[in-house]
Amino acid sequence: MTRVAVAGLGAIGRSLVARLGRGVPGIELAAVAARDAEAAAATLRDLGVDVQIVAIDELEPLADLVVECAPAALLPAIAEPFLRSGKEVVVLSAGALLEHPHLVDLAAEHAGRISVPTGALLGLDAVGAAAEGEIRSLRLTTRKPPAGLAGAPGLEASGVDLEALTAPVRVFAGTAREAAHGFPANLNVAVALALAGPGPDRTEVEVWADPSVTRNTHTIVMESDVADLTMTIENVPSENPRTGRITALSVISLLRKRGAPLRVGT
């Protein structure tokens, strides 16, 4: 059995804990960390899940693997103890890896591992395979309902008033690295794509606030020496409009594969 800890009980963390609480072969939910222990206890009761609640710095001795479902600023505090112990960290705040590259060095030094699940995106297997050759161009275009972009620092630079929108407006165009800085809670998918492909400075990103859509929509266009591809995914939002319901299920799929006798996809 792999003992799994979940750091954070937002929309993704709650969904993940609920699924793990119902049982996944080879996986034991060992502990949960949340800023508000009293609220976390109420959430767990509502979910019917009996697991201990501890502080972030108390997670590592209790688990073999931690899933980070917390604000990006907390990634180092969550990841460092596990990596120093040669354990695995599943990172959802992929953009924070660009801000804290020492985590990758720490994993290498102590034989730890950082895993970034597919999350709300698609096609990372194909992009990763193409990156073994030559990717000539890679672009991600994201369209979100205005509520899914509310509060993003990058909106200030665009000068867009989300509440006044009546038609789609492009609020950002730049690299994946720049997108992660301007939209840290919205565009972890851009960094995941960049890390699978040619890197954050060679992956182009556009972000559109679109009042006509009800789902978070991501379109990838890639040209390479082995394949050209165009892919679109439309994600049903979770209770948090910034993220889709599929994100937590992507983590479950990753965990399930760890002990599966058959694994499909790289």
Secondary structure, DSSP 8 states (H G I E B T S, - for coil): -EEEEEE--SHHHHHHHHHHHH-BTTEEEEEEE-S-HHHHHHHHHHHT---EEE-GGGSGGG-SEEEE-S-GGGHHHHHHHHHHTT-EEEES-THHHHH-THHHHHHHHHT-EEE---TT---HHHHHHHHTS-EEEEEEEEEE-GGGGTT-THHHHHT--GGG-SS-EEEEEEEHHHHHHH-TTT-HHHHHHHHHTT-TTS-EEEEEE-TT-SSEEEEEEEEESS-EEEEEEEE-B-SSTTSBTHHHHHHHHHHHHHT-S-----
